């Protein structure tokens, strides 16, 4: 049993290592290709306009690439935040709805009400509601220690 698990792990690890090596080789080849293309563009601009203009042209191209990468990253992070917020809202709605719609929870609640009685249960629920309100207000209020400025 354990041998089968170990064989599966070693096979998947071997595949992962091979694919990672292949991706690293492709990334290295792409980097070298990009270096030669940049060198060719630099030499072409250098022969036609001079060294300062060639350096400025290369810097401009890489600045535009960097700017595009930053904008892309910013948009991606913004989209992730928006999706996380939507997922959190859905989870909050879903958990509240599933909790109240759970037949086992409702059956248990009805059995507790029958066993204890409504007249005895109302004061317990009132005290629990007050305690829940106090806990919620304390959780929302900032700590006094964290409100003081650090020296």
C-alpha positions as CSV (number, residue, x, y, z in Angstrom):
1,X,0.0,0.0,0.0
2,X,2.7,2.4,1.0
3,X,4.9,1.4,-2.0
4,X,2.1,2.4,-4.4
5,X,1.9,5.8,-2.7
6,X,5.7,6.3,-2.8
7,X,5.8,5.2,-6.5
8,X,3.1,7.7,-7.4
9,X,4.9,10.5,-5.6
10,X,8.2,9.7,-7.2
11,X,6.6,9.5,-10.7
12,X,4.9,12.9,-10.2
13,X,8.1,14.4,-8.8
14,X,10.1,13.1,-11.8
15,X,7.6,14.6,-14.2
16,X,7.6,17.9,-12.4
17,X,11.5,18.1,-12.4
18,X,11.6,17.3,-16.1
19,X,9.0,19.9,-17.0
20,X,10.7,22.5,-14.8
21,X,14.0,21.8,-16.4
22,X,12.4,22.2,-19.9
23,X,10.8,25.5,-18.8
24,X,14.1,26.8,-17.4
25,X,15.9,25.9,-20.7
26,X,13.2,27.6,-22.7
27,X,13.4,30.7,-20.5
28,X,17.2,30.8,-20.9
29,X,17.0,30.5,-24.7
30,X,14.4,33.3,-24.7
31,X,16.7,35.5,-22.6
32,X,19.7,34.9,-24.9
33,X,17.5,35.6,-28.0
34,X,16.3,38.9,-26.4
35,X,19.9,39.9,-25.6
36,X,21.0,39.4,-29.2
37,X,18.0,41.3,-30.6
38,X,18.7,44.2,-28.2
39,X,22.4,44.2,-29.2
40,X,21.4,44.2,-32.9
41,X,19.0,47.1,-32.4
42,X,21.6,49.0,-30.4
43,X,24.3,48.6,-33.0
44,X,21.9,49.6,-35.8
45,X,20.9,52.8,-33.9
46,X,24.6,53.4,-32.9
47,X,25.8,53.3,-36.6
48,X,23.0,55.6,-37.8
49,X,22.6,58.2,-35.0
50,X,25.5,57.8,-32.4
51,X,26.2,56.3,-29.0
52,X,24.0,58.7,-26.9
53,X,20.9,58.2,-29.0
54,X,21.5,54.5,-29.1
55,X,21.6,54.3,-25.3
56,X,18.5,56.6,-25.0
57,X,16.6,54.5,-27.5
58,X,17.4,51.3,-25.6
59,X,16.5,52.9,-22.3
60,X,13.2,54.1,-23.7
61,X,12.3,50.7,-25.0
62,X,13.0,49.0,-21.7
63,X,11.2,51.8,-19.8
64,X,8.1,51.2,-21.9
65,X,8.3,47.5,-21.3
66,X,8.6,48.1,-17.6
67,X,5.7,50.5,-17.6
68,X,3.5,48.0,-19.4
69,X,4.5,45.3,-16.9
70,X,3.7,47.6,-13.9
71,X,0.3,48.5,-15.4
72,X,-0.5,44.8,-16.1
73,X,0.5,43.8,-12.5
74,X,-1.6,46.6,-11.0
75,X,-4.7,45.6,-13.0
76,X,-4.2,42.0,-12.1
77,X,-3.9,42.7,-8.4
78,X,-7.0,45.0,-8.6
79,X,-9.0,42.2,-10.3
80,X,-7.9,39.7,-7.6
81,X,-9.0,42.0,-4.8
82,X,-12.4,42.5,-6.5
83,X,-12.8,38.7,-7.0
84,X,-11.8,38.1,-3.4
85,X,-14.3,40.6,-2.1
86,X,-17.1,39.1,-4.2
87,X,-16.2,35.6,-3.0
88,X,-16.2,36.8,0.6
89,X,-19.6,38.4,0.2
90,X,-21.0,35.2,-1.4
91,X,-19.5,33.0,1.3
92,X,-21.0,35.2,4.0
93,X,-24.5,35.1,2.4
94,X,-24.2,31.3,1.7
95,X,-23.1,30.4,5.3
96,X,-25.9,32.3,6.8
97,X,-28.5,30.8,4.5
98,X,-27.2,27.3,4.8
99,X,-27.1,27.5,8.6
100,X,-30.7,28.6,8.8
101,X,-31.8,26.2,6.1
102,X,-30.2,23.1,7.6
103,X,-32.9,20.7,8.7
104,X,-30.8,19.1,11.4
105,X,-30.1,22.5,13.0
106,X,-33.8,23.4,12.9
107,X,-34.8,20.0,14.3
108,X,-32.2,20.3,17.1
109,X,-33.5,23.8,17.9
110,X,-37.1,22.6,18.1
111,X,-36.1,19.7,20.4
112,X,-34.2,22.2,22.7
113,X,-37.2,24.5,22.8
114,X,-39.5,21.5,23.7
115,X,-37.1,20.2,26.3
116,X,-36.4,23.5,28.1
117,X,-39.7,25.3,27.4
118,X,-40.3,28.7,25.8
119,X,-40.7,30.6,29.1
120,X,-37.3,29.4,30.4
121,X,-35.5,29.8,27.0
122,X,-36.4,33.5,26.4
123,X,-34.2,34.9,29.3
124,X,-31.3,32.7,28.2
125,X,-31.6,34.0,24.6
126,X,-31.8,37.6,25.8
127,X,-28.6,37.2,27.9
128,X,-26.9,35.5,25.0
129,X,-27.9,38.4,22.6
130,X,-26.6,41.0,25.0
131,X,-23.3,39.0,25.4
132,X,-23.0,38.7,21.6
133,X,-23.6,42.5,21.2
134,X,-20.9,43.3,23.7
135,X,-18.4,40.9,22.0
136,X,-19.2,42.4,18.6
137,X,-18.7,46.0,19.9
138,X,-15.4,45.1,21.4
139,X,-14.2,43.4,18.2
140,X,-15.0,46.5,16.2
141,X,-13.4,49.0,18.6
142,X,-9.7,49.7,18.2
143,X,-7.3,48.8,21.0
144,X,-6.2,51.6,23.3
145,X,-2.6,50.4,23.1
146,X,-2.6,50.5,19.3
147,X,-4.2,54.0,19.2
148,X,-1.2,55.5,21.0
149,X,1.6,56.8,18.8
150,X,4.8,54.8,18.8
151,X,7.9,56.5,20.2
